């Protein structure tokens, strides 16, 4: 006898049957199956949960009419379900079913034919779920897509190893790189300043959960030649697996937005309000001073708060010229120390200089301020350079503002900052000029005595 090409279907063993039963019982979707005549052959636990009909109630029934479906709807519905055996692929349907207690449940179902080894359709399986659950899933997927495609926030999914797993376009623009090039890279390769704070926040979210409110994070991007500081408003969402009995963190959703301009504007407004308040308080205090020098140093004490670590007040002294002095020597200003802060930060106090000029070399910022009749800034000073300028140890930035009143130069104010403070900017220079004008006015009263 010649062996047949078609292999007969192998009957299910006991192990196969138990495996099939376990798979059906553990499915998240409700499932039922029919043979070619429409008799129910399978009914899993999820179907029993959704409709209330147990497998014993369902298996062996000829169709769904009269129990899981209203009799008036049963013929049309069973025709659609069994019709999939003559169609191609899967089909999707929406129809109402009846629960055991008589309520109607709208379900969305996927149906497909079950084929014998020789290709003949021998039945149909139907996987279904409540429509509202399906809609919730679709909404979640649509929300995820919208976040990654259209969100005005940067969105990055961080895995449990603190590496980007998914990045949207807005986040890639803020990080100044491509979406694909970010994937799998340590955060330290993307950020310079601020990376420790970000990683600490991510560790906290993975271990403790989502924080109650967004926070501000100042960062600099690695590779940015200008090392510009950016302020990001960041929020975090812990991502947990819905499949485990206990919530298992899969990673963190990191959302962030660049708010640098808003924070700088807010900071500048706060700084301006504070400085205006300080000058107003200084003016009130100066009005009660009989000694003009006391009024001048009072202005400087108020100006120092939050602005600088040290201040020096040098007054312009007349130069006695000899007949043989050239014009350049005769025109060189002489600055005499009148007041300043002591060795450490503190109040500005008068100095008994006996009229001895300060030893400023040519090109000193204070002398430049006198010659330009305008502010002069110095930044990134080394300890050696600060010593050459006769400024206190630890000075890294200086700002000299000329004292002028009634069209003439009175002297120079020098504000100094130590390490840990930024260099003086244009707004600082404008404030220093405002302070200098008030100090010069007070000192002019002293000169007129």
TAVEN-V136597 format. One line per field, one symbol per residue. phi: phi as a letter, one per 20 degrees, with the letter a starting at -180 (. if undefined). burial: 1 if it has 9 or more other ideal C-beta (glycine too) atoms within 8 Angstrom, else 0. Layout:
phi=???
burial=???
//
This chain:
phi=.efffeeffeffeffffffffffffeffefbcccefenefdbbeffffffdnfegffefnfendfncecfgfeffffffffffffdedmecdccbecdefeneececdcdcbfddfgenffdrbdcdcbffffffgfffffffffffedcfedfccedffemcfdbceffffffelbefffefmefffedddfnffffffffffffedofffbfbececcefnffelfedddedcccfddeeeefdgdfeqceddbbecgfffffffffffffffffffffffffffeefegffffffgfffffgmdbecbcdddfdfdedegeffffffeffdddfdarffgdgafecfdeelmeffeeegnfgffffffelbfcdccleegfffffemdgfnfdbcbdcfecblmceerbdcdccefndfffdffffffffffffffffffffffef
burial=00000000000000001001000100100111111101110111011101111000011010111010100011001101110110000010101111100000111111111100000010111111111001000000000001110010111111100111111101110110001001101010011101100110111111000010001111111101000011111111111000000000101111111111001100010010011001101110110010011111111111110011111111111000000000000100111111111000000110000000110100011111110000111100100001101010001111111111100011111111110000110001101111111111111111000
//
